[in-house]
Amino acid sequence: MRNEMARPVIHGMTKTPEYIAWQDMKTRCFNPNYKRYPNWGGRGITVCDRWLNSSENFLADMGLKPTVKHSLDRINNDGDYCPENCRWATKAEQQNNRRINRLITINDVTLTIAQWTTEKGYGRTVIQCRLDLGWSEYKAVMTPVRQYKSA
């Protein structure tokens, strides 16, 4: 005998990575018992009406994750979850889109310290150490690292 109380699966997508991302997004924004709720819902971050109760609309707007290494990211991390402010991003892209990152602009190019470090080919702490020593942002980024000859 069929259980009349069972909820039907309407779309068959409840185990997909996209559906899980949609569920997790709502948890971050609306579940005050979630341990990291203060970073999302507690700051007033919410989900647009189009996505709030429709994983189908979320999927139609976002599409499938490009790879397993991508996850949901807000372009403006102070903005809400909505089609205009969300993308699938890699961990590296998300790390460069954090509120705690320090942005440095040189010659109209704005990058995080980590991105400048990669751009210049420096060791990962060179720029931050220079800034901690009181160097200007321009000097910390643009001064080449001295190459020492080994004996």
C-alpha positions as CSV (number, residue, x, y, z in Angstrom):
1,M,0.0,0.0,0.0
2,R,1.3,3.4,-1.0
3,N,2.0,5.9,1.8
4,E,-0.4,8.8,1.2
5,M,1.6,11.1,3.5
6,A,4.9,10.8,1.4
7,R,6.0,14.0,-0.3
8,P,6.3,13.6,-4.0
9,V,9.6,14.5,-5.7
10,I,8.6,17.1,-8.2
11,H,11.8,17.6,-10.1
12,G,14.1,14.7,-9.1
13,M,17.0,17.1,-8.5
14,T,17.3,17.0,-4.7
15,K,20.6,15.2,-4.7
16,T,22.3,17.4,-7.3
17,P,25.1,19.8,-6.4
18,E,23.0,22.7,-7.7
19,Y,20.0,21.8,-5.5
20,I,22.3,21.4,-2.5
21,A,23.8,24.8,-3.2
22,W,20.3,26.3,-3.3
23,Q,19.4,24.7,0.0
24,D,22.7,25.8,1.6
25,M,22.1,29.3,0.4
26,K,18.8,29.4,2.2
27,T,20.2,27.9,5.3
28,R,22.9,30.6,5.5
29,C,20.3,33.3,5.2
30,F,17.4,32.0,7.2
31,N,18.4,29.5,9.8
32,P,19.6,31.3,13.0
33,N,20.7,27.9,14.4
34,Y,23.3,27.6,11.6
35,K,26.7,28.2,13.3
36,R,27.8,30.8,10.6
37,Y,24.4,32.5,10.3
38,P,25.8,35.7,11.6
39,N,28.0,36.0,8.4
40,W,24.9,35.9,6.2
41,G,21.4,36.2,7.6
42,G,22.7,38.0,10.7
43,R,24.1,40.7,8.4
44,G,20.9,41.0,6.5
45,I,21.9,39.0,3.5
46,T,18.8,37.4,2.0
47,V,17.6,35.5,-1.1
48,C,15.6,37.2,-4.0
49,D,11.9,36.3,-4.3
50,R,12.5,34.5,-7.6
51,W,14.8,32.0,-5.9
52,L,13.4,31.8,-2.4
53,N,10.9,29.0,-3.1
54,S,12.0,27.8,-6.5
55,S,15.1,25.7,-7.0
56,E,13.9,25.5,-10.7
57,N,14.3,29.3,-11.0
58,F,17.6,29.1,-9.3
59,L,18.8,26.5,-11.8
60,A,17.4,28.3,-14.8
61,D,19.3,31.5,-13.8
62,M,22.5,29.9,-12.6
63,G,22.8,26.9,-14.9
64,L,24.8,23.8,-13.9
65,K,28.0,24.1,-12.0
66,P,30.9,24.3,-14.6
67,T,33.0,21.8,-12.5
68,V,32.9,20.1,-9.2
69,K,35.4,22.7,-8.0
70,H,32.9,25.5,-8.4
71,S,30.5,26.7,-5.7
72,L,28.0,29.5,-5.3
73,D,29.5,32.9,-4.8
74,R,28.1,36.4,-4.4
75,I,30.0,38.9,-6.5
76,N,29.3,41.7,-4.0
77,N,29.6,40.0,-0.7
78,D,27.5,42.6,1.0
79,G,24.7,42.0,-1.6
80,D,21.8,39.5,-1.6
81,Y,21.6,36.2,-3.4
82,C,20.0,37.1,-6.8
83,P,20.8,36.4,-10.5
84,E,22.7,39.7,-10.9
85,N,24.9,39.1,-7.9
86,C,25.7,35.4,-8.1
87,R,28.1,33.2,-10.1
88,W,29.7,29.8,-9.9
89,A,33.3,30.4,-8.7
90,T,36.4,28.4,-7.8
91,K,37.8,28.5,-4.3
92,A,40.6,30.8,-5.5
93,E,38.1,33.3,-6.9
94,Q,36.1,33.1,-3.7
95,Q,39.2,33.7,-1.5
96,N,39.8,36.9,-3.5
97,N,36.2,38.0,-2.8
98,R,36.2,38.0,1.0
99,R,35.4,41.0,3.2
100,I,38.6,40.7,5.1
101,N,40.8,41.1,2.0
102,R,42.9,44.2,1.6
103,L,42.6,45.7,-1.8
104,I,45.5,47.7,-3.3
105,T,45.1,49.9,-6.4
106,I,48.1,50.8,-8.5
107,N,47.8,52.5,-11.9
108,D,44.1,51.9,-11.9
109,V,44.5,48.2,-11.3
110,T,42.9,46.9,-8.1
111,L,43.9,43.5,-6.7
112,T,44.1,41.8,-3.4
113,I,47.4,41.3,-1.7
114,A,47.4,37.6,-2.8
115,Q,46.6,38.6,-6.4
116,W,49.5,41.2,-6.4
117,T,51.8,38.6,-4.9
118,T,51.0,36.2,-7.8
119,E,51.1,38.9,-10.4
120,K,54.6,40.0,-9.2
121,G,55.9,36.4,-8.6
122,Y,56.8,37.2,-5.0
123,G,56.7,34.8,-2.0
124,R,53.3,34.7,-0.4
125,T,54.1,36.9,2.5
126,V,56.4,39.5,0.9
127,I,53.9,42.3,0.3
128,Q,52.1,41.8,3.7
129,C,55.4,41.9,5.6
130,R,56.5,45.1,3.8
131,L,53.1,46.7,4.6
132,D,53.5,45.6,8.3
133,L,56.9,47.4,8.3
134,G,55.2,50.6,7.2
135,W,56.0,50.6,3.5
136,S,53.6,52.4,1.2
137,E,51.3,50.2,-0.8
138,Y,53.0,51.3,-4.0
139,K,56.5,50.6,-2.7
140,A,55.4,47.2,-1.1
141,V,54.0,46.0,-4.4
142,M,56.3,47.6,-7.0
143,T,59.8,47.1,-5.3
144,P,61.4,44.0,-6.8
145,V,62.5,41.3,-4.4
146,R,66.3,41.1,-4.1
147,Q,67.9,37.9,-5.4
148,Y,70.6,36.7,-3.1
149,K,73.4,34.6,-4.5
150,S,74.1,31.5,-2.5
151,A,77.8,30.9,-1.5
